């Protein structure tokens, strides 16, 4: 009888210990290995998905609903620590045509991340407000990142307007031939004038001067160029 009682007690104790251990292990396991949907690794991905959901609702019109959506995006970018998510936010804002969207893009062009600044330039492309064109011109002149400057130059080409050529002047006068080429393309887009590959002619146009027509090659010069092996 005593042996039977001892066996029963041991069985009960073992059951309690095993149960407690499994409970503790389960709770500890939950803390050490959290479920994928609540880990920090997927948090930026989730935030980007939420931003893309807001971006999909852009209609290109200035309505109260669109203004509220932009306001939500503006609040997000003010507290967003991840530059990839901030890039997603400004790309989303670029699809909206509200006054606040312009302001967010202009403010975002001062972001510490070059990718965010480039995305803001892309968002400002085609916006003809004096503030947008002026900010793009500042980036062309002063941004330290080459890709950001190129993005600003291209955006000015899409913006057009009377202020765009003057804003492109710094890029036309840049010593880097690659920057000059991009600037000439933007000048053709902004002004509708094709002055060939004569950067000096585009500089004159940007300054408000009358570009000199390209010098014609003589027949002899053309023949020599055609026969030249170089």
N, C-alpha and C positions, 0 to 999 in steps of 0.2 A: 504494500500500500504506500509505504514511504517512498519507494522507488518510483512508483507511478506518479505520485504528487510532485516529486522532483523533476521528473521528465516533463510534466505539464508546465511547471514553473519555468524551466529552461526554455521550453518552446515559446512560452509567452514572452519571456525576456528577449529571446532572440528575434522574435517578431517585432518587438518594440524597437530594438536597436537597429535592425535592418530598415524598418520603416523610417526611423529618424534619419538614418544615414542617407537613405535614398532621397528623403525630403530636402536635407541640407545640400546633398550633391546636386539635386535638381535646381535649387535656388542659386547655388554657387555657379552651376553651369550656365544658368541664364545670365548671370552677371559677367562671367568670363567670355561667353560666346553668345552675344545677343543676336536676336533674329536679324536677318539681312535688311529687313525693311526699316529697322530703327538704328542701324549703324551710321556713323558719321561719314563713311565712305560714299554712301549713296545720297547724302543730303544735298550736295550741290546739283547732282543729277535731277533730284526731285524739284529743286527750286528752278532749274532751267526749264523743266517740263511745265511747271506752273506758269512761268513767264511766256513760254511759247503758246500756252493756252490763251493768255491775254492777247498776245500778238495776233492770233488767228481771228480775233474779233475786230480788228481794225478795218474801217470802211473808207478811210481817206476823207471823211467829212468832219466838220467841226460841230458836233452835237453834244448835249449834256452827258450822254452815255459815254461818248468817246473821251470827253474831258475827264470823266471819273476814272476811266481805265488808265489814262496817262498819269493821273494823280496817284493811282495805286503803284504804277511802275516807278514813279518819282520817289515815293516813300521807300520802296524796296532798295533802290540804288543808294540811298543815303546811309543805309545800315549794312549793306552787303560787303562782306570781307573778301569774297572770292572774285578775282579778276575775270575768270571765265564766265561767271554768272553775271557780272557787271556788263561784259561784252554782250551777252544775250539780252540783257535789259535794254541797252541803248539800241541794239538792232531792232528790238520790238518797238521801241519808241519811234524809230525812223519810219515805221509804217503808218504813223498817225499824223494828221494835219491839223493840229491845234496849236494855239500860242504857247501853251506849256510844253508841248513837245519840242518846239524850237529852243526854249529855255533850257530844257533838260539836256539836249544835245550840245548846246553851247557850253553849259557848265561841265558836262562830261568830257569835253575836249581838253580839260585841264587835269584829267585823271592821271595818277602816277603810272598806270599801265599803258604802254604804247599801243597794245591791241585795242584797248577801250577807246583811246583817242582816234585811232584809225577808223574804228566802227562809227564813231561820232561824225567823222568827216563824210563817210559814206551816207550816213543818215541826213546830213545837211546838204548833200548833192541835190540840185534842183530847187532848193529853197532860195528864193530871191530877196528875202528880207535883208535890209542893210546890215543888221546885226549878224546874220549868218555869214554873209559875204565878208564882212570885216573880220570876223573870227577866223575864217578860213585863210584870209590873207595874213593874219598874225601867225598862224601855224606854218604857212609857207616860209615866212621870214625867220621865225625864231625857234621852231621845234627842233630838238637835237636828233630826233630819230628820222632817218631817211624815208622809211616806209610811211610814216605819218605825213611827212611833207608831200610825198607823191600822192597819197590819198587826198590831201587837201587840194593839190593842184588839179587832180581829176574831178574832184567835186566842183571846183570853180568852173571847169569846162561845161559841166551840166547845168550850173546855176545861170550862166549867161548874165544879161543885164549890163548896164553901162559901167558898173563898178568892178566887174570881174576882170577885165583886162588889166586895170591898174593893180589889182591884187595879185596878178600873175607876174608882174614885172620882176620881182625878186627871183622867181624860178627861171625866167628867161635870161637873167644876168648871172645865174649861177655858173660856177666854173665846171661843174660836172656835166658833160655832154648828155648823159642819160636824163638828168633833170631837165635840161633844155629841150630834149625831144618830147618829153611828156608835156612840158609847158606849151610847146608849139601846137601839139595836138589839141590841148585845151583851148588855146587861142582860136584855132580854127572852129572848134565847136561853139565857143562863146560868141564869136563875132560873125561867123558865117563866111569868113574870108580866108582863102587859101593863098598864102604867100610862099609856097614851096618850102624849102628847107633853109631859108635865109633867116637866121635867128635875129639879125640886126633889123630886118624889116618888121618882125614881130615886136621887137623892143620899141621901135619908133611908134608902132600902132598902140602899144600899151601906154606910151607916154602921151598919147593924143596927137602925135605928129603924123605927117603924111609919109607913109613908107615909100622908099625909092624902089622903082621897078627893078627886078633882077636884071643884071647885065647880060646881054645876049652874047653867046659864044660866036666867034668868027667861024667861018666854014673850015679854015685851016685848023683851028683849035679842035673843032669837033672831029675832023679827020684823024688828027694825031691821037685823040683820046680813044677813038674806035680801034686804031691800029696798035695802041699801046698794050703790051702783054701784062701790065700791072693795073 
